[in-house]
């Protein structure tokens, strides 16, 4: 089943594709998510040997979806003691038992100019 997320006008719309047409499943507040189309069906399974830094864009009964750059990874929801909040930037890694370890994402260093 293909699933995507539309964020616009402060709304977060979860859609699924059925018979070539997209239908709305759920509508709620977008929170910190940027407006756009998030193609969740293109998400890759999270590699438990790596650390994943990025924004949590969606969670459902089976998976937690995280945006990393322009790509998406999905984490098995069963691996979380507490599912991270949608819109939060998190760093997710896995312990030796395969449980997800969620931490605040490390601040990125940038060379911005301030006035």
C-alpha positions in Angstrom: 0.0 0.0 0.0 1.5 3.3 -1.1 1.3 6.1 1.5 2.2 9.8 1.3 2.0 12.9 3.4 0.8 16.3 2.2 1.6 19.3 4.4 0.0 22.6 3.4 -1.9 25.4 5.1 -0.9 24.2 8.5 -2.5 20.8 7.9 -0.9 17.4 7.7 -2.9 15.1 5.4 -2.1 11.3 5.3 -3.1 9.8 1.9 -3.1 6.2 0.6 -3.3 5.1 -3.0 -6.1 2.8 -4.0 -6.8 1.9 -7.6 -4.5 4.7 -8.9 -6.3 7.4 -6.9 -5.1 9.1 -3.7 -7.6 9.1 -0.9 -7.3 11.0 2.4 -7.0 8.8 5.5 -6.3 11.3 8.3 -6.0 15.1 8.7 -4.4 16.8 11.6 -2.1 19.8 12.5 1.2 20.0 10.7 3.1 21.4 13.7 6.8 22.0 12.8 6.7 20.2 9.4 7.5 22.2 6.3 4.9 22.5 3.6 5.4 19.9 0.8 4.7 16.4 -0.4 6.4 13.6 1.5 6.4 10.3 -0.4 6.5 7.8 2.5 6.2 4.8 0.2 9.8 5.5 -1.0 11.1 5.1 2.5 13.9 2.5 3.0 14.1 0.2 6.0 16.4 1.7 8.6 19.9 0.2 8.9 20.3 -0.8 12.5 24.1 -0.5 12.2 23.9 3.3 11.5 22.8 6.4 13.3 19.9 8.3 11.6 19.7 12.0 12.1 16.6 13.8 10.8 13.1 15.0 11.3 10.3 12.6 12.3 7.6 13.2 9.7 5.0 10.5 10.4 4.2 7.5 12.6 1.5 4.8 12.2 0.7 1.5 13.8 3.7 -0.2 12.1 6.4 2.3 11.4 8.0 5.6 12.3 9.1 7.6 9.3 12.2 9.9 9.4 13.4 12.3 6.8 17.1 12.4 6.2 18.0 15.0 3.6 15.7 14.3 0.7 15.3 10.6 1.6 13.1 8.8 4.1 13.8 5.8 6.3 11.2 3.8 8.3 11.9 2.4 11.7 9.8 -0.5 13.1 7.5 1.0 15.7 8.0 -2.1 18.0 11.6 -1.1 18.5 10.6 2.1 20.4 9.7 2.4 24.1 8.3 5.8 23.4 7.6 7.0 19.8 9.3 10.4 19.0 7.0 13.4 18.4 6.2 14.2 14.8 8.1 17.3 13.7 11.0 16.7 16.1 14.6 16.4 14.8 16.0 13.3 16.4 19.0 11.1 16.2 18.0 7.4 16.2 20.4 4.5 16.7 20.0 0.9 17.9 21.4 -0.9 20.9 22.8 -4.5 20.9 19.2 -5.8 21.5 17.9 -4.0 18.4 16.0 -1.4 20.5 15.8 2.1 19.2 17.8 4.7 21.1 16.4 8.2 20.5 18.4 11.3 21.3 18.1 15.0 20.4 19.7 15.6 17.0 23.2 17.2 17.3 23.2 20.8 16.2 24.6 21.3 12.8 27.5 23.7 12.4 26.9 26.4 9.8 28.6 29.4 8.5 25.7 31.8 8.6 26.0 35.6 8.9 24.2 37.4 11.6 23.6 41.1 11.8 
